[in-house]
């Protein structure tokens, strides 16, 4: 990786490959969102405007157009209302809610032990992060400490999940922009990670593996060799991605200077993750507000310089490399011991004990039917998901179920940056901007 500015990157902050930005025209790199980028119009009024518009009366007349809701091209059931001046987007407005599932309200009807089965389905590309943030919030309320091995297992699984999520982005981003073969390659590598998840958790997605008190089961025999095989397979494939896309003139032309966001706009709009880091703001919760044992591993926070779609692509590509570094360190530091807290209040008895002890059977039955009670209080815990700050706010009234649960989904917050990125850009660039944000609508319409 090389620096894109005059200063040398520090150990904790590197910039992705973008040293040939001179290929792009000054107009591309200087393009900035303008004020009034958001189309502040209700759907009813928009329909009335479209119905009442005379056709072809004035040359400077703008047109309202719907883009979506169409699943394959918008990473979920997302609708965009666009105000067009010819092929130029004047203003836009994301319209959400087509996928609404009421998961937060559902979470208030489930016990704390059942909670991970619900939250894991929000960001379905990174389900382990949902389980992690919920479990950390519950453990904060209960006041229990999990064993060291459980902490490192959680780090291993979530960093592998970050890799699989970014590989999915590589695949879909390539498909969105016409690099069809990238869809095949990204899917191929992600499949290897999902096979490891299936071996550990029993499922490829929506695992319910990270639970309050630790994890559901210890790592299986041969897990270390499986992870080493993955870590050896990925680097040469990432080099292929660089050859296929990073240095490709058409790829750069489609992404450089497209969807520009300034650091001030990103911070004002509460953007996080690669969207924020693409503007040059080196904010990563793993480094700046460490959780689990991330303060014991060495990695770089990858940042961009221009805040455009190319930076967001390059950051995710290089974050895969950083996650590989972290996973290799986890392999060296994985401690022995228990994989879950031995606290009868939150931990069910071992499966073998149920066949031998009536007390163990009763304990197992009660903890899975009634759940465990959590002291009164409220807590907010956040982790760094592949899309940014994923937070969980829990309120307990002293019962076995949350009184209130709210998830701060990074995709939901990052969506509001899109009108500012799209203003004054061509409609052909709209899909590139959507893809660069990498939203998961299951996390938005929760």
C-alpha positions, 0 to 999 in steps of 0.5 A: 500500500502506498500513501496518497498524500505527502506524509508517511502513513503511521503504523495505525493509519494506512491509505489504500492504493490510489497513487495514480489519481492523476488519471482522473480529470480535475473536474472529477476530483473536485466535484463536491455535493452541493446544498439542497441535495435532499429531495424533501418531498412526500410521496403523495406530493411527488405523485401529484407533481408527476401527474400535473407536469406538462410534457415538453413545455420548458427546456429547464424543467426537471423530472421526478423518477423512481429508481426501485424498489428493485432488489438485485440492483439496490442491495435490498428493497430500496427505492430512490426518488430522483429529481432529474435535469436531463441525465443529471441528478439534482436532488434525491431521496432514499425511501425505506420501509419495504422490508420492515420486519419489526425485529426490535419489537420482536426482541422485546418479546424474546428472552435474553438467551433467545435474542441472538436468534433474532438480531442475527437476521438483521445484517445478514451479510455480517450476522456474527456482529449482530450477535456479538453486540447484543451479547456484549450489551447483555453481559454488561447489564448482568455484570459477568465476565466471559472466559479469555478463550471465548473472547478470542473465539469471538474475535476470530469469528467476527474478523472472518465474518468481516472478510466474508462481508467485504468479499460479498461487497467485491462481488456485488460491486463488480456486478453493479459496475459491469465487472461480471466475472468479479461476481463469480470470484468474490462469491467463490472466496466467500464460499470458503469462509462460509464453509468454515462457519458451517463447520463451526456453528452448523449454519452458513448464515444466521448462526446464533453462535455468539451468545450471552456468556460466551459462544455456543460451542468450542471450535471443532477439531482441525479448525486451525488448519482450516483457518490457515488454509483460508489465510493462505488462499486469500492473499493471491486472490486479492492480488487478482482483484487488484489486477482485475479492478484497481488498476483498470482504466474503465474501473477507475473512470467509473469510480474516481470522483463519483459520489464525493463526500467531505469529512465535514459532511460525513461527520455531520451525517453521522457516517461511520465505517468505510464511508467515513474513513474514505474521507480521511477520518481514521475512526475505527472502534476496534482501535479508538474504543477497544472491545474484546481483545483488539488492543492486544493485536496489531493492525492498521486503520485504512483511510482514503483521501478523496471520499469518493467511490473508489476510496470506499472500494479500495478501503474494503479491499485493504481491510480484508488484508488487515483482517488477515493480519488480525486472524493470523495473530489470533491463531498464535494467541488463542488460549485454552480454557472454557468457551463460555462462562461457568455461571449457572445463572446464564449458562445451561448445563453441559449436554452430557449432564442432562442425561445424568442429573434431574437437577441439570435437566430442570435447570436446562428446561427453565433457562431455555423456557423462562430465561434468566433475569437481568438487573434493572438498568440501561446500556449502549454497546457498539462494535465496528461492523463491516459497515460501521458502528453497530450499536445495541441499546438495551433497557432492563426492568429486572425481568427475563426479557428486554424492556426496550431494545434498539439497534443502531444500524450503520446501513440505516445511518449511512443511507442518508449520505447518498443524496449528498453523494449523488447531487450533480452526478449522472444517473448512470453513477447512481448505482455506483454510489449505492454500491459504494455505501454497501447498505444491507436493507435487512439492517435498515428495515429492522 
